[in-house]
Amino acid sequence: MITNEMIEVHLQPVQEKFIRISLLQNFFVKEGDNLVRRFRKIGEIQGNTIGGSINIDANSTVRRTCSIEMVVTDSSFLVSETSKVWIDKWFRVELGVRSLKTDNIVWFNKGIYAINNPSVKFNSSTKTLHIEGLDLMCTIDGTLGGELGAITKIPANVGIPGVLETAIWRLGKISKTQTYIEQNTSPLPYDIEKTPTDTVYSILEEIRDLFMDWEIFFDETGRFIYQKIKNKYVLNPLPNYENDIIAFNFLEEHDLVNDYNLNYDFQNVKNKIIIWGKQLDNGIQIHHELINNNSDSPFNINKLGEVPKTIVDDNIFTVDQAEQRARYEFYKHNNLCEQVSISMLPLYFLDVNKLIEFNRPEINLNDKYLIDSIHIPLEVDGIMNLTAHRVYPTVRKE
């Protein structure tokens, strides 16, 4: 939850910033008849970090990654089983800004990371340690673990939340207390079978991709999330109906942006969506079409002619799946796919797949956008880069 204090410290004319790295020991405990991963804090590093960045990408398998450069002050920073840098060590990165109002440091948790690819640079004037950090997805996607090791079968018609919970708990070794799985009432439409060299992530990915607008990721606390993307924006909502929260509004009075870059994709426009799914054993071919014949739309077939997009996917087993896919593709392709890239003063509380709003009518940028990626520099005077795509509103049917 974003608080007023979190916003206020970023709008201060003077900002004193801090970096805190907590060292974590990775270990396993029994949970029922299964072993799950836990972390315990074993130390803290402040004052050694001299550079690096944190990257958050909604379209990447491993959503949160980082690169950190530290000064080596003693042998505990060198790679060995007894040092701060080893295979079983993880770390948490927190960025802080001191509040001028309270004199307290407001901390922002930027994720839990496995140590990857450490390297030491040494010469007559410099001794530095460089490490990469990967979030918990790296333990189930094959990077630092996650291969199934045996043929794994999941039968059709079982509930999707139950399959995900079992996969992430039993196979991924993630505690049930560190899992949030939003309810999806649709059953698994077909049998899933994976080979021994497939990964836990491949199961989660296949289930996620059955229905559009869902995401799987680990958040900054290390919790596994399966949920619908929070991009809901309705022009005429019911009185008790809530649109998804706007994380930040880039109003002129506190516009922190140094540079805007707007891009439009004319090739994205498709006004006829054709979905071909699987041909069932009874001979029925799953099929659905959507056509833009809305006279108010600048992209309708009477104005542009027919511009089709055809999807052929044997993993579409039901008419409901085909309709959902058609609506999703229709939503994606009846627009110019406006994207904005901005360079700005850092806002540590922002995250990907969160809504933001702009108010720059002079460049036709005055709508809601969903954040795609964030690059946060660890240097005190660094500039943050953010990319986002425009979210088009829907109109509730009366």
Beta strands, then each sheet from edge to edge (+ up, - down):
strand 1: 17-31
strand 2: 34-45
strand 3: 49-57
strand 4: 64-71
strand 5: 89-98
strand 6: 105-122
strand 7: 127-134
strand 8: 152-154
strand 9: 179-181
strand 10: 192-194
strand 11: 214-218
strand 12: 224-228
strand 13: 246-250
strand 14: 257-263
strand 15: 272-279
strand 16: 285-291
strand 17: 308-312
strand 18: 339-344
strand 19: 355-358
strand 20: 368-377
strand 21: 384-390
sheet 1: 2+ 1- 5+ 6- 7+ 4- 3+ 20- 19+ 13+
sheet 2: 2+ 1- 5+ 6- 7+ 4- 3+ 20- 21+ 18- 14+
sheet 3: 8+ 10-
sheet 4: 9+ 12+ 11-
sheet 5: 16+ 15- 17-
end
